[in-house]
Amino acid sequence: MSKEKRGLPPFFLSLDNLSFEINKKKIINIREYRASFNNLLLIKGKIGSGKTTLLKILADIFFPTSGKYLLNNEINFKKIYIHSFPFFNFITGRIADEMLLAGKISEFEGKMPDKAIDELSGGELKKISILLSINSGYNLILADEPFNMLDDNEMENVKNTIIKQMGIASFIVTTHEDILDDYADEIIRLEDGCII
């Protein structure tokens, strides 16, 4: 277990009367929440609890129906959303082209063969998504269900990648798995869009 505060200064998150509706149905309904985290904030809950919706609000992909959120840090930070379906995280069809776009190919030289995206497993793609994001200068990674549809070995590899990169970047991760609980600075538990 490691809750060691390393790397970046803490992030502060506040949610105030935050709601998100689709067709007049409330998906998120959070009255008030405050947290700070250095390395890892987990958003946990069952399927349909609102985890992904909350993460997309924090990523500025969705905008609240009402209320507000504040996510800040003492330094300038760049955040990126990593999709749970890993193919959506890539622009080109080949890993080498993705590395060139990231501009930091030396980090991966000799470690990753020039393969097409569809030749790699979901776990490999999720791991590469995280590493490429960090090497592109993002220091807050918002990862949606990074363990979804992975076998035990791939889950362990993705977990180890996240843990190793803590301190270089901070993470907000949605999951229903318990694999990162011991490493989290804070855990938000959602049920029917509400914090429990």
Contacts in CASP RR format, 6 or more apart in sequence:
PFRMAT RR
TARGET T0000
AUTHOR 0000-0000-0000
METHOD contacts of the structure
MODEL  1
MSKEKRGLPPFFLSLDNLSFEINKKKIINIREYRASFNNLLLIKGKIGSG
KTTLLKILADIFFPTSGKYLLNNEINFKKIYIHSFPFFNFITGRIADEML
LAGKISEFEGKMPDKAIDELSGGELKKISILLSINSGYNLILADEPFNML
DDNEMENVKNTIIKQMGIASFIVTTHEDILDDYADEIIRLEDGCII
1 182 0 8 1.000
1 183 0 8 1.000
2 163 0 8 1.000
2 182 0 8 1.000
2 183 0 8 1.000
3 39 0 8 1.000
3 183 0 8 1.000
3 184 0 8 1.000
3 185 0 8 1.000
4 39 0 8 1.000
5 38 0 8 1.000
5 39 0 8 1.000
5 185 0 8 1.000
6 38 0 8 1.000
6 39 0 8 1.000
6 166 0 8 1.000
6 167 0 8 1.000
7 38 0 8 1.000
7 166 0 8 1.000
7 167 0 8 1.000
7 168 0 8 1.000
8 38 0 8 1.000
8 73 0 8 1.000
8 75 0 8 1.000
8 77 0 8 1.000
8 139 0 8 1.000
8 167 0 8 1.000
8 169 0 8 1.000
8 170 0 8 1.000
9 38 0 8 1.000
9 73 0 8 1.000
9 74 0 8 1.000
9 75 0 8 1.000
10 36 0 8 1.000
10 37 0 8 1.000
10 38 0 8 1.000
10 73 0 8 1.000
11 36 0 8 1.000
11 37 0 8 1.000
11 38 0 8 1.000
11 41 0 8 1.000
11 71 0 8 1.000
11 72 0 8 1.000
11 73 0 8 1.000
11 77 0 8 1.000
11 140 0 8 1.000
11 170 0 8 1.000
12 34 0 8 1.000
12 35 0 8 1.000
12 36 0 8 1.000
12 70 0 8 1.000
12 71 0 8 1.000
12 72 0 8 1.000
12 73 0 8 1.000
13 33 0 8 1.000
13 34 0 8 1.000
13 35 0 8 1.000
13 36 0 8 1.000
13 37 0 8 1.000
13 41 0 8 1.000
13 58 0 8 1.000
13 69 0 8 1.000
13 70 0 8 1.000
13 71 0 8 1.000
14 33 0 8 1.000
14 34 0 8 1.000
14 69 0 8 1.000
14 70 0 8 1.000
15 30 0 8 1.000
15 32 0 8 1.000
15 33 0 8 1.000
15 34 0 8 1.000
15 68 0 8 1.000
15 69 0 8 1.000
16 31 0 8 1.000
16 32 0 8 1.000
16 67 0 8 1.000
16 68 0 8 1.000
16 69 0 8 1.000
17 30 0 8 1.000
17 31 0 8 1.000
17 32 0 8 1.000
17 66 0 8 1.000
17 67 0 8 1.000
17 68 0 8 1.000
18 28 0 8 1.000
18 29 0 8 1.000
18 30 0 8 1.000
18 57 0 8 1.000
18 64 0 8 1.000
18 66 0 8 1.000
18 67 0 8 1.000
18 68 0 8 1.000
18 69 0 8 1.000
19 26 0 8 1.000
19 28 0 8 1.000
19 29 0 8 1.000
19 30 0 8 1.000
19 64 0 8 1.000
19 65 0 8 1.000
19 66 0 8 1.000
19 67 0 8 1.000
20 26 0 8 1.000
20 27 0 8 1.000
20 28 0 8 1.000
20 53 0 8 1.000
20 57 0 8 1.000
20 62 0 8 1.000
20 64 0 8 1.000
20 65 0 8 1.000
21 27 0 8 1.000
21 65 0 8 1.000
26 193 0 8 1.000
27 50 0 8 1.000
27 53 0 8 1.000
27 193 0 8 1.000
28 50 0 8 1.000
28 53 0 8 1.000
28 54 0 8 1.000
28 57 0 8 1.000
28 64 0 8 1.000
28 193 0 8 1.000
29 192 0 8 1.000
29 193 0 8 1.000
29 194 0 8 1.000
30 54 0 8 1.000
30 193 0 8 1.000
30 194 0 8 1.000
30 195 0 8 1.000
33 188 0 8 1.000
33 195 0 8 1.000
35 41 0 8 1.000
35 186 0 8 1.000
35 188 0 8 1.000
36 185 0 8 1.000
36 186 0 8 1.000
37 170 0 8 1.000
37 184 0 8 1.000
37 185 0 8 1.000
37 186 0 8 1.000
38 167 0 8 1.000
38 170 0 8 1.000
38 185 0 8 1.000
39 166 0 8 1.000
39 167 0 8 1.000
39 170 0 8 1.000
39 171 0 8 1.000
39 183 0 8 1.000
39 185 0 8 1.000
40 162 0 8 1.000
40 166 0 8 1.000
40 170 0 8 1.000
40 171 0 8 1.000
40 172 0 8 1.000
40 173 0 8 1.000
40 180 0 8 1.000
40 183 0 8 1.000
40 184 0 8 1.000
40 185 0 8 1.000
41 170 0 8 1.000
41 171 0 8 1.000
41 172 0 8 1.000
41 173 0 8 1.000
41 184 0 8 1.000
41 185 0 8 1.000
41 186 0 8 1.000
41 187 0 8 1.000
41 188 0 8 1.000
42 172 0 8 1.000
42 173 0 8 1.000
42 174 0 8 1.000
42 175 0 8 1.000
42 180 0 8 1.000
42 181 0 8 1.000
42 184 0 8 1.000
42 186 0 8 1.000
42 187 0 8 1.000
42 188 0 8 1.000
43 51 0 8 1.000
43 54 0 8 1.000
43 55 0 8 1.000
43 172 0 8 1.000
43 173 0 8 1.000
43 174 0 8 1.000
43 175 0 8 1.000
43 187 0 8 1.000
43 188 0 8 1.000
43 190 0 8 1.000
44 51 0 8 1.000
44 174 0 8 1.000
44 175 0 8 1.000
44 176 0 8 1.000
44 187 0 8 1.000
44 188 0 8 1.000
44 189 0 8 1.000
44 190 0 8 1.000
45 51 0 8 1.000
45 176 0 8 1.000
45 189 0 8 1.000
45 190 0 8 1.000
45 191 0 8 1.000
46 176 0 8 1.000
46 191 0 8 1.000
47 176 0 8 1.000
49 190 0 8 1.000
49 191 0 8 1.000
49 192 0 8 1.000
49 193 0 8 1.000
50 190 0 8 1.000
50 193 0 8 1.000
51 144 0 8 1.000
51 145 0 8 1.000
51 174 0 8 1.000
51 175 0 8 1.000
51 176 0 8 1.000
51 190 0 8 1.000
52 84 0 8 1.000
52 144 0 8 1.000
52 145 0 8 1.000
52 174 0 8 1.000
53 62 0 8 1.000
53 193 0 8 1.000
54 174 0 8 1.000
54 188 0 8 1.000
54 190 0 8 1.000
54 193 0 8 1.000
55 81 0 8 1.000
55 142 0 8 1.000
55 144 0 8 1.000
55 172 0 8 1.000
55 174 0 8 1.000
56 62 0 8 1.000
56 81 0 8 1.000
56 144 0 8 1.000
57 63 0 8 1.000
57 64 0 8 1.000
57 69 0 8 1.000
58 69 0 8 1.000
58 71 0 8 1.000
58 79 0 8 1.000
58 142 0 8 1.000
58 172 0 8 1.000
59 79 0 8 1.000
59 80 0 8 1.000
59 81 0 8 1.000
59 142 0 8 1.000
61 81 0 8 1.000
71 79 0 8 1.000
73 140 0 8 1.000
77 139 0 8 1.000
77 140 0 8 1.000
78 137 0 8 1.000
78 138 0 8 1.000
78 139 0 8 1.000
78 140 0 8 1.000
79 138 0 8 1.000
79 139 0 8 1.000
79 140 0 8 1.000
79 141 0 8 1.000
79 142 0 8 1.000
80 133 0 8 1.000
80 136 0 8 1.000
80 138 0 8 1.000
80 140 0 8 1.000
80 141 0 8 1.000
80 142 0 8 1.000
81 142 0 8 1.000
81 144 0 8 1.000
82 89 0 8 1.000
82 126 0 8 1.000
82 129 0 8 1.000
82 130 0 8 1.000
82 133 0 8 1.000
82 141 0 8 1.000
82 142 0 8 1.000
82 143 0 8 1.000
82 144 0 8 1.000
82 146 0 8 1.000
83 89 0 8 1.000
83 144 0 8 1.000
84 144 0 8 1.000
84 145 0 8 1.000
84 146 0 8 1.000
84 148 0 8 1.000
84 174 0 8 1.000
86 122 0 8 1.000
86 123 0 8 1.000
86 125 0 8 1.000
86 126 0 8 1.000
86 129 0 8 1.000
87 117 0 8 1.000
87 118 0 8 1.000
87 125 0 8 1.000
89 125 0 8 1.000
89 129 0 8 1.000
90 98 0 8 1.000
90 117 0 8 1.000
90 125 0 8 1.000
90 129 0 8 1.000
91 97 0 8 1.000
91 98 0 8 1.000
91 101 0 8 1.000
92 98 0 8 1.000
92 101 0 8 1.000
92 117 0 8 1.000
93 116 0 8 1.000
93 117 0 8 1.000
93 118 0 8 1.000
94 114 0 8 1.000
94 115 0 8 1.000
94 116 0 8 1.000
94 117 0 8 1.000
95 112 0 8 1.000
95 113 0 8 1.000
95 114 0 8 1.000
95 115 0 8 1.000
95 116 0 8 1.000
95 117 0 8 1.000
95 120 0 8 1.000
95 128 0 8 1.000
96 105 0 8 1.000
96 114 0 8 1.000
98 117 0 8 1.000
98 128 0 8 1.000
98 132 0 8 1.000
99 105 0 8 1.000
99 108 0 8 1.000
99 112 0 8 1.000
99 132 0 8 1.000
102 132 0 8 1.000
102 135 0 8 1.000
102 136 0 8 1.000
103 135 0 8 1.000
103 136 0 8 1.000
104 135 0 8 1.000
104 136 0 8 1.000
107 131 0 8 1.000
107 135 0 8 1.000
108 131 0 8 1.000
112 128 0 8 1.000
117 125 0 8 1.000
120 128 0 8 1.000
121 154 0 8 1.000
122 149 0 8 1.000
122 150 0 8 1.000
122 154 0 8 1.000
123 150 0 8 1.000
123 154 0 8 1.000
123 157 0 8 1.000
123 158 0 8 1.000
124 154 0 8 1.000
126 143 0 8 1.000
126 146 0 8 1.000
126 150 0 8 1.000
126 154 0 8 1.000
126 158 0 8 1.000
127 157 0 8 1.000
127 158 0 8 1.000
127 161 0 8 1.000
130 141 0 8 1.000
130 143 0 8 1.000
130 146 0 8 1.000
130 158 0 8 1.000
130 161 0 8 1.000
130 162 0 8 1.000
130 165 0 8 1.000
131 161 0 8 1.000
131 165 0 8 1.000
133 141 0 8 1.000
133 169 0 8 1.000
134 141 0 8 1.000
134 165 0 8 1.000
134 168 0 8 1.000
134 169 0 8 1.000
138 169 0 8 1.000
139 168 0 8 1.000
139 169 0 8 1.000
139 170 0 8 1.000
140 169 0 8 1.000
140 170 0 8 1.000
140 171 0 8 1.000
140 172 0 8 1.000
141 165 0 8 1.000
141 169 0 8 1.000
141 170 0 8 1.000
141 171 0 8 1.000
141 172 0 8 1.000
142 171 0 8 1.000
142 172 0 8 1.000
142 173 0 8 1.000
143 162 0 8 1.000
143 171 0 8 1.000
143 172 0 8 1.000
143 173 0 8 1.000
143 174 0 8 1.000
144 174 0 8 1.000
145 174 0 8 1.000
145 175 0 8 1.000
145 176 0 8 1.000
146 158 0 8 1.000
146 162 0 8 1.000
146 173 0 8 1.000
146 175 0 8 1.000
147 155 0 8 1.000
147 158 0 8 1.000
147 159 0 8 1.000
147 175 0 8 1.000
147 177 0 8 1.000
147 179 0 8 1.000
150 158 0 8 1.000
155 177 0 8 1.000
155 179 0 8 1.000
156 179 0 8 1.000
159 179 0 8 1.000
159 180 0 8 1.000
162 171 0 8 1.000
162 173 0 8 1.000
162 180 0 8 1.000
162 183 0 8 1.000
163 183 0 8 1.000
165 171 0 8 1.000
166 183 0 8 1.000
173 180 0 8 1.000
181 187 0 8 1.000
188 195 0 8 1.000
189 195 0 8 1.000
189 196 0 8 1.000
190 196 0 8 1.000
END
